[in-house]
Amino acid sequence: MNPFQPFGLKRVINASGKMTALGGSAVQPEVAQAMAEAAQDYVEIDQLLVAAGREIAKATGAEDGCPTTGAAAGMAIATAAVIAGTNLQRIEQLPVSAGLPNEIVLQKGHAVHFGAAITQMIALGGGKPVEVGHANHTERAHFEEAINERTAALLFVQSHHAVQKGVQSLETLRDIASARGIPLIVDAAAEEDMRKYVALGADLVCYSGGKALGGPTSGFVCGRKDLIEACRAQYKGIGRAMKVGKEAIVGLLTALRQYGESEEAGESQKRRMEQFLALLEGVPGIKGGIARDESGRAIYRAKLEIDPAKAGLTAKQLIRQLESGDPAIYTRNHYSNVGIVFVDPRPLLPDQECIIAERIRDIVTGGITS
Ligand SMILES: *Cc1c(COP(=O)(O)O)cnc(C)c1O
């Protein structure tokens, strides 16, 4: 069954990752059912937001939490919260923030693009991003010297998109922020560990509900009680343009309750990819292996090295063939320019790895290159 077929869309097999361009996550049946039931009924939204805060607190170890449409909205709302607090006049004037402390200080290597620019999300919340240091080198002094009476918060981006070397650590930013009496915001959108950054002392942490958590398109901010109350208050301001529905909130909370019950995930992913590679044995010009995620997360992917001389086509040609078929197959292609294609087991539905293996075999042995 392809739910998008009535609208003229072909089936997609996602071997790429939790990609917004492919719809984020496919949720578990329990999550889908909770969402369907919530969609068909009513609730007091203010109370739902408070109850969601309790659930998010339980899952993250934070004092409180606030659901959002995604981590990007979380960044805009967290920014607005540190600038306007719960002051209604300020909430209603954002994103116009002239005269208010509105500077959000981050290191240049953290000014990432995740499909959109994080600095734009800061601006949506009324913040003025202040990038310090250099693309691959930031010192503590860069932060110390940038802080002044207009500073609203420091921002740390924990992400595979961010520069990993030559940057100041989260602990250093936390120490600077607390010594200067300003909050530290962390963007941990795609991170698996829902407790780590709160435990390290961040004041607000933004997560995506549709990435590691495997929930619906949604997200949350968690952290300090007073700041989370300020986050919720932004739904009378810029947050209204990012309204999160009851069904998404209930889906998010259901996914949060289930999260962590599958600690075995890494090992079973590895086994599944080994079975996938076995199906490709004997296909000329394709060398398979298992590769762990480069940011150290317990994610194991199949790594296919394509030798064009033997396979008769390049990695990019293979990718084009896979994407243009029906079903369309999307692999993980960050290294396609050096002839490497990854297959990510996390978003695959049962047995889809067999369809992918069969298709690769057909493409390579069928000699299709265009
Ligand atoms: C994906 C991502 C976001 C945006 O998350 P959404 O839930 O899609 O809004 C923000 N920051 C980083 C670092 C990301 O990887």
The ligand as an ORCA input file, in Angstrom:
! r2SCAN-3c Opt
* xyz 0 1
  C      17.348     18.974     11.166
  C      17.980     20.049     11.948
  C      17.225     21.145     12.372
  C      15.783     21.306     12.001
  O      14.980     20.325     12.584
  P      13.451     20.164     12.133
  O      12.870     19.268     13.153
  O      13.469     19.596     10.752
  O      12.847     21.533     12.150
  C      17.849     22.099     13.143
  N      19.150     22.002     13.473
  C      19.922     20.964     13.081
  C      21.351     20.898     13.508
  C      19.357     19.946     12.306
  O      20.103     18.894     11.926
*
